[in-house]
Amino acid sequence: MTNQVTPASLGYYFPAEFAPHSATWLSWPHKEASWPGKISSIYPNYSKFVKELTKGEQVCINVNDEAMKQFALDWLQKEGVDPGKITFYFNPTNDAWCRDHGPAFLINKDAAKDKKVIVDWNYNAWGNKYPPFDLDDVVPTRIGKQLGIPVFHPGIIMEGGSVEFNGEGTVLTSACCLLNENRNPHLNRDQIEKYLVDYYGVQQVLWVSEGIAGDDTDGHIDDTVRFVNADTVLTVVEEKRSDENYEPLQKNFRELSTMRLQNGKQMNIAELPMPDAVVYDGQRLPASYANFYISNQSVIVPVYNCAADDKALRVIEECFPHRKVIGIDSTDIIWGLGSFHCLSQQEPLV
């Protein structure tokens, strides 16, 4: 690593998702290979997701061209979305997973000039699994230019779904993803932690070990453990001992139970059930209620038409007393191996 100026050295940090947003960023889904035989079925519920977002904030959508913009508008207007709440940006993408290829916005309210900056991590489609990804890799820098915001380039692979923040100096991540040799094989754990500290503006890195079955990201944290406030996490647990997720999620729970925050406090841990296994075309899909998105007014939760849906929504409601909790059917969307959190990236309000 060169001795360059980092966001942390300038006082910038990545706020928690539950902090106020100025906007949510999305990349319009268009890659049929991500939803083989099913992409047209995702647009109604994707549009419901956008409509819910617009109730509390602006929605910025990356599109490839004018034709895609019109296609998106047609679907959104069918759902009754106010077009005045949508801003389209012509940023061509390979795929729709804006959590991972979108801009990481950091803020510094005390900065004399730029109170917001972007970090543009390198992106290789989860270990070079789905080339090409050249368009996705440059999206944050394009957005920085469009918004007139400085952009930092750490020069290593990092995905937004692999990190979870409490907004007070702590980031949670998973060893199965960040230490996977298909990301940054030249870096060890301490070196990766240094990048997290320098480029996200955190002071503490906490690690769980495992991800869930069917997750092609090698275990993103946004399918397993989420901060709901500065000292409380929701973590998914599998109640059926026979399920392949049972022991990995128990291991994560045991690890979380021993962790302490910077102030020495043990985290409050709330347990979130897992849905029944979602299998399509013989493939176990990474269905998880933890892949919710916290917007300004609501928490938008993927649901899967199973008995655990209602329990999951109740658990999340208890954690977010000041937000409406909305379940939107994700049984078609999850065929793309991600849901609402994977599809979105917040832009914080300064």
Wavefront OBJ file of the C-alpha trace (Angstrom):
o trace
v 0.000 0.000 0.000
v 1.290 3.444 -0.832
v 1.374 6.149 1.820
v -1.537 7.983 0.291
v -4.052 10.140 2.081
v -6.986 7.978 3.202
v -10.586 8.916 4.030
v -10.020 8.065 7.692
v -7.009 10.381 7.912
v -9.272 13.198 6.700
v -12.034 12.442 9.201
v -14.473 10.573 6.934
v -16.445 7.516 8.004
v -19.140 5.195 6.639
v -22.424 5.831 8.514
v -24.760 3.092 9.642
v -27.566 2.192 7.267
v -30.118 3.257 9.874
v -28.718 6.818 9.817
v -30.622 9.305 7.586
v -30.250 8.909 3.816
v -30.365 11.526 1.090
v -31.011 8.781 -1.493
v -30.891 5.084 -2.293
v -28.934 3.911 -5.342
v -29.996 1.002 -7.558
v -28.837 -0.502 -10.850
v -31.786 -1.558 -12.996
v -31.835 -5.378 -13.439
v -31.286 -6.424 -17.038
v -28.932 -9.425 -17.084
v -31.058 -12.404 -18.057
v -28.293 -14.835 -17.077
v -28.736 -13.729 -13.452
v -32.398 -14.822 -13.504
v -32.379 -17.485 -16.207
v -35.879 -17.984 -17.549
v -37.326 -15.661 -14.911
v -36.133 -12.090 -15.264
v -39.509 -10.722 -16.386
v -41.104 -12.116 -13.207
v -38.942 -10.001 -10.883
v -40.027 -6.566 -12.119
v -43.386 -6.287 -10.280
v -41.878 -6.887 -6.818
v -38.724 -4.942 -7.669
v -40.999 -2.016 -8.574
v -42.841 -2.412 -5.246
v -39.456 -2.138 -3.548
v -38.711 1.102 -5.419
v -42.147 2.497 -4.583
v -41.596 1.858 -0.884
v -38.208 3.584 -1.047
v -39.685 6.700 -2.672
v -41.970 7.266 0.330
v -38.996 8.502 2.324
v -36.159 9.397 -0.027
v -35.007 9.987 -3.565
v -34.108 6.910 -5.616
v -31.180 7.062 -8.047
v -31.179 4.339 -10.705
v -28.281 3.422 -12.972
v -29.414 2.533 -16.498
v -27.470 1.609 -19.613
v -29.227 3.894 -22.068
v -32.429 5.752 -22.921
v -34.234 2.538 -23.902
v -33.544 0.959 -20.505
v -34.644 4.149 -18.771
v -37.974 4.005 -20.589
v -38.361 0.290 -19.853
v -37.760 1.003 -16.153
v -40.186 3.921 -16.128
v -42.894 1.773 -17.717
v -42.596 -0.839 -14.962
v -42.379 1.736 -12.168
v -45.403 3.658 -13.394
v -47.409 0.418 -13.557
v -46.743 0.172 -9.837
v -47.737 3.806 -9.261
v -44.240 5.118 -8.522
v -43.952 8.921 -8.653
v -41.393 9.593 -11.427
v -40.454 12.823 -9.656
v -38.888 10.705 -6.900
v -36.601 8.900 -9.381
v -33.343 10.210 -10.839
v -31.805 8.173 -13.642
v -28.068 8.095 -14.260
v -26.559 6.755 -17.459
v -24.042 4.358 -15.930
v -23.906 1.101 -17.896
v -23.748 -1.989 -15.695
v -23.141 -5.686 -16.157
v -25.592 -6.657 -13.428
v -27.984 -5.318 -10.790
v -26.124 -5.811 -7.490
v -25.573 -2.191 -6.505
v -24.643 -3.060 -2.906
v -21.442 -4.586 -4.235
v -20.560 -2.472 -7.266
v -22.122 0.825 -6.211
v -20.447 3.773 -4.501
v -19.471 3.581 -0.838
v -20.353 7.042 0.486
v -18.427 8.361 3.492
v -19.166 11.621 5.289
v -17.394 14.235 7.392
v -19.783 16.908 8.643
v -16.853 19.060 9.759
v -15.050 19.104 6.417
v -14.480 22.609 5.108
v -15.375 21.707 1.513
v -16.309 18.133 0.584
v -18.556 16.760 3.315
v -19.093 13.553 1.330
v -16.642 11.337 -0.570
v -16.848 8.033 -2.439
v -14.627 4.988 -2.058
v -14.306 2.961 -5.259
v -13.113 -0.508 -4.267
v -12.042 -2.902 -6.994
v -14.761 -5.359 -8.001
v -14.345 -8.814 -9.536
v -17.882 -10.308 -9.376
v -17.323 -12.339 -6.194
v -14.043 -13.955 -7.119
v -14.301 -13.768 -10.918
v -17.411 -15.971 -10.947
v -19.444 -13.970 -13.480
v -17.388 -12.144 -16.099
v -17.567 -9.648 -17.613
v -17.703 -7.126 -14.749
v -15.754 -4.227 -16.274
v -18.753 -1.905 -16.376
v -19.719 -2.589 -12.763
v -16.140 -2.033 -11.619
v -16.116 1.638 -12.667
v -19.617 2.660 -11.515
v -18.510 4.451 -8.292
v -15.971 6.623 -10.105
v -18.543 7.527 -12.776
v -21.002 8.549 -10.050
v -18.312 10.575 -8.288
v -17.732 12.546 -11.474
v -21.465 13.026 -12.037
v -21.973 14.303 -8.487
v -18.711 16.241 -8.270
v -17.572 14.184 -5.279
v -13.923 13.145 -4.631
v -13.239 9.429 -5.184
v -10.681 7.287 -3.346
v -9.257 4.094 -4.886
v -7.910 1.621 -2.295
v -6.875 -0.809 -5.042
v -8.195 -4.025 -3.468
v -11.358 -6.100 -3.907
v -14.179 -5.284 -1.497
v -17.971 -5.622 -1.728
v -20.597 -3.637 0.138
v -22.498 -6.765 1.141
v -19.444 -8.093 2.967
v -19.368 -5.331 5.594
v -21.900 -4.181 8.191
v -21.508 -0.975 10.244
v -22.839 0.317 13.546
v -21.929 3.934 12.698
v -19.832 4.284 15.858
v -16.549 2.813 14.743
v -17.305 -0.900 14.391
v -17.567 -3.016 11.240
v -18.693 -6.641 11.167
v -17.516 -8.956 8.423
v -17.041 -12.654 7.641
v -13.794 -14.584 7.307
v -15.253 -16.946 4.716
v -15.619 -14.010 2.316
v -12.902 -11.453 3.035
v -10.198 -14.067 3.583
v -11.186 -16.107 0.529
v -8.237 -16.512 -1.829
v -10.417 -15.418 -4.760
v -10.519 -11.834 -3.468
v -7.164 -10.529 -2.231
v -4.801 -13.510 -1.953
v -1.810 -11.214 -1.389
v -3.294 -9.816 1.843
v -3.544 -11.379 5.283
v -6.196 -10.647 7.889
v -4.287 -7.811 9.553
v -3.646 -6.121 6.209
v -7.319 -6.363 5.236
v -8.309 -4.886 8.596
v -5.961 -1.950 7.905
v -7.786 -1.242 4.637
v -11.155 -1.383 6.425
v -9.919 1.063 9.051
v -8.319 3.444 6.539
v -11.028 3.464 3.884
v -14.246 3.020 5.883
v -13.197 5.153 8.859
v -13.772 2.440 11.484
v -11.665 1.622 14.533
v -12.778 -1.938 15.230
v -13.208 -4.981 12.964
v -15.243 -7.931 14.247
v -15.285 -11.265 12.394
v -17.765 -14.107 12.182
v -16.767 -17.292 10.383
v -19.629 -18.507 8.260
v -22.138 -17.693 5.511
v -25.300 -19.496 4.431
v -25.837 -22.314 1.948
v -26.352 -21.296 -1.656
v -24.592 -17.948 -1.277
v -22.347 -17.407 -4.302
v -20.662 -14.429 -2.582
v -18.762 -16.841 -0.288
v -20.679 -15.690 2.763
v -21.632 -12.017 2.745
v -22.466 -10.672 6.195
v -25.707 -9.075 4.933
v -27.277 -12.554 4.786
v -26.348 -13.428 8.362
v -25.737 -10.540 10.817
v -27.102 -6.977 10.722
v -26.764 -4.004 13.068
v -30.152 -2.525 14.008
v -28.636 0.118 16.290
v -25.167 0.919 17.577
v -25.029 -1.980 20.036
v -27.623 -4.493 18.796
v -27.418 -7.074 16.024
v -29.955 -9.350 14.435
v -28.454 -12.702 13.507
v -30.131 -15.519 11.612
v -30.415 -18.922 13.259
v -31.665 -22.154 11.747
v -33.987 -24.042 14.075
v -33.919 -27.362 12.181
v -30.859 -29.334 13.256
v -30.978 -31.352 10.041
v -30.568 -28.257 7.867
v -27.110 -27.562 6.441
v -27.279 -23.999 7.820
v -27.816 -25.118 11.417
v -24.232 -25.579 12.620
v -22.592 -22.699 10.658
v -25.163 -20.256 12.038
v -24.758 -21.655 15.556
v -21.022 -21.046 15.196
v -21.647 -17.422 14.197
v -23.988 -17.004 17.165
v -21.377 -18.359 19.586
v -18.775 -15.998 18.138
v -21.085 -12.984 18.397
v -21.808 -13.871 22.025
v -18.140 -13.449 22.965
v -17.593 -10.142 21.132
v -17.250 -6.788 22.838
v -17.703 -3.374 21.288
v -15.120 -0.610 21.642
v -16.703 0.570 24.879
v -16.333 -2.923 26.322
v -20.048 -3.688 26.107
v -21.340 -7.013 24.924
v -23.606 -6.682 21.924
v -27.322 -7.255 22.311
v -28.187 -10.185 20.041
v -31.664 -10.770 18.627
v -32.355 -14.045 16.822
v -33.979 -13.992 13.406
v -35.380 -17.243 11.995
v -34.413 -18.625 8.619
v -37.106 -19.262 6.008
v -37.863 -22.750 4.775
v -35.292 -23.830 2.210
v -35.981 -22.190 -1.149
v -34.966 -24.515 -3.977
v -35.389 -23.747 -7.665
v -34.259 -25.870 -10.573
v -32.510 -28.169 -8.100
v -30.467 -25.349 -6.550
v -30.573 -24.217 -2.898
v -30.953 -20.444 -2.947
v -29.532 -18.047 -0.308
v -32.904 -17.011 1.087
v -32.517 -15.024 4.301
v -34.633 -12.461 6.133
v -31.401 -10.670 7.101
v -31.140 -9.268 3.568
v -33.532 -6.450 4.518
v -32.906 -2.820 3.570
v -33.288 0.011 6.080
v -34.744 3.064 4.330
v -35.610 6.389 5.936
v -39.209 5.425 6.661
v -39.316 1.645 6.516
v -37.453 -1.633 6.719
v -38.067 -3.615 3.545
v -37.806 -7.344 4.184
v -37.661 -10.193 1.654
v -40.318 -12.807 2.375
v -40.694 -16.257 0.851
v -44.304 -17.453 1.221
v -43.546 -19.706 4.164
v -44.592 -20.084 7.785
v -41.550 -18.247 9.149
v -42.378 -15.005 7.299
v -44.691 -13.640 9.991
v -42.312 -14.483 12.846
v -39.409 -12.831 11.025
v -41.399 -9.666 10.411
v -42.414 -9.502 14.084
v -38.797 -9.885 15.230
v -37.674 -7.114 12.900
v -40.575 -4.870 13.996
v -39.394 -5.176 17.612
v -35.945 -3.980 16.537
v -37.246 -0.982 14.571
v -40.029 0.610 16.654
v -39.884 3.888 14.700
v -40.007 2.430 11.189
v -42.680 0.561 9.305
v -41.647 -3.003 8.464
v -42.732 -4.076 4.989
v -42.467 -7.611 3.620
v -42.175 -7.971 -0.159
v -42.213 -11.343 -1.893
v -38.673 -12.272 -2.927
v -39.177 -15.845 -4.126
v -38.483 -14.869 -7.740
v -35.866 -12.221 -6.963
v -33.793 -14.686 -4.874
v -33.288 -16.830 -7.985
v -30.704 -14.144 -8.812
v -28.952 -15.182 -5.531
v -29.592 -11.886 -3.752
v -32.433 -9.727 -2.497
v -33.278 -6.146 -1.483
v -30.107 -5.331 0.447
v -27.906 -6.762 -2.297
v -29.737 -4.619 -4.859
v -29.372 -1.287 -3.046
v -26.799 1.128 -1.637
v -27.610 4.071 0.610
v -26.305 7.608 0.145
v -26.110 9.198 3.603
v -27.435 12.624 4.464
v -24.758 15.001 5.699
l 1 2 3 4 5 6 7 8 9 10 11 12 13 14 15 16 17 18 19 20 21 22 23 24 25 26 27 28 29 30 31 32 33 34 35 36 37 38 39 40 41 42 43 44 45 46 47 48 49 50 51 52 53 54 55 56 57 58 59 60 61 62 63 64 65 66 67 68 69 70 71 72 73 74 75 76 77 78 79 80 81 82 83 84 85 86 87 88 89 90 91 92 93 94 95 96 97 98 99 100 101 102 103 104 105 106 107 108 109 110 111 112 113 114 115 116 117 118 119 120 121 122 123 124 125 126 127 128 129 130 131 132 133 134 135 136 137 138 139 140 141 142 143 144 145 146 147 148 149 150 151 152 153 154 155 156 157 158 159 160 161 162 163 164 165 166 167 168 169 170 171 172 173 174 175 176 177 178 179 180 181 182 183 184 185 186 187 188 189 190 191 192 193 194 195 196 197 198 199 200 201 202 203 204 205 206 207 208 209 210 211 212 213 214 215 216 217 218 219 220 221 222 223 224 225 226 227 228 229 230 231 232 233 234 235 236 237 238 239 240 241 242 243 244 245 246 247 248 249 250 251 252 253 254 255 256 257 258 259 260 261 262 263 264 265 266 267 268 269 270 271 272 273 274 275 276 277 278 279 280 281 282 283 284 285 286 287 288 289 290 291 292 293 294 295 296 297 298 299 300 301 302 303 304 305 306 307 308 309 310 311 312 313 314 315 316 317 318 319 320 321 322 323 324 325 326 327 328 329 330 331 332 333 334 335 336 337 338 339 340 341 342 343 344 345 346 347 348 349 350
